[in-house]
Amino acid sequence: MAKKHTRNAVEILRNRYVKNDPKRKASVATERMNAEIARLLYTMRTEAGLTQQQLAELVGTTQSVISRLEDSDYDGHSLNMLNRIAEALHKKLSVVMS
């Protein structure tokens, strides 16, 4: 049977760099989660019409902390801080493990 070729860039990169390596798969999953959290925080903040400084004041932290949390490369998210932000934005934090 002929080898199936793909033009999907994500699939090509996954096949080349991740394959079935459990450590690399875990790393990709962690990076996806960090990016999703950062995007969610940014979206919720901007939809609320708040600057990073304004949200920081509501949460009781600094603007630089909010900036870091909205950075997809940041991996120090704490449930406590995420819950404080959710409360400040009148949202409910939920965690799902699958």
GIJO-V998552 format. One record per backbone hydrogen bond with DSSP energy under -0.5 kcal/mol. NH is the residue of the N-H (numbers start at 1). CO is the residue of the C=O. If there is no record, write none. Layout:
BEGIN
nh:co
NH:CO
NH:CO
END
This chain:
BEGIN
nh:co
9:7
12:8
13:9
14:10
15:11
16:12
17:13
18:13
18:14
19:14
21:18
22:20
25:21
26:22
27:23
28:24
29:25
30:26
31:27
32:28
33:29
34:30
35:31
36:32
37:33
38:34
39:35
40:36
41:37
42:38
43:39
44:40
45:41
46:42
47:43
48:44
49:46
50:45
55:51
56:52
57:53
58:54
59:55
60:56
61:56
66:62
67:63
68:64
69:65
70:66
71:68
72:70
74:71
82:78
83:79
84:80
85:81
86:82
87:83
88:84
89:85
90:87
91:86
END
